[in-house]
């Protein structure tokens, strides 16, 4: 089975490009955009489901409002929440890993160009 949390942490090789002079601003913007993307997809899917349920008269608004998940459903929701947080905080996790385990992929552009020039 594929571990979705680890998979969500995949990153491109090389250093992360920063567009703002303040890395903290960049980090907050990246997290905010991850949340915005997740929310947009969720809202679209929720709208589709609500419209289909309404047309087919499958459930009422009250049934949705007062739904209580089973323990298994609650556990699946908790797993989804953990995956979601991992995706949102991906930039922070990757930066911590880069600090803790500097490797070949974390060289800056000058180092790479210098190495290429020696070849």
Buried (B, 14 or more C-beta within 10 A) or exposed (E): EEEBBEEBBEEEEEBBEEEEEEEEEBBEEBBEEBEEEEEEEEEEEEEEEEEEBEEEEEEEEEEEEEEEEEEEEEEEEEEEEEBBEBBBBBBEBBEEBBEEEEEEEBBEEEEEEEEEEEE
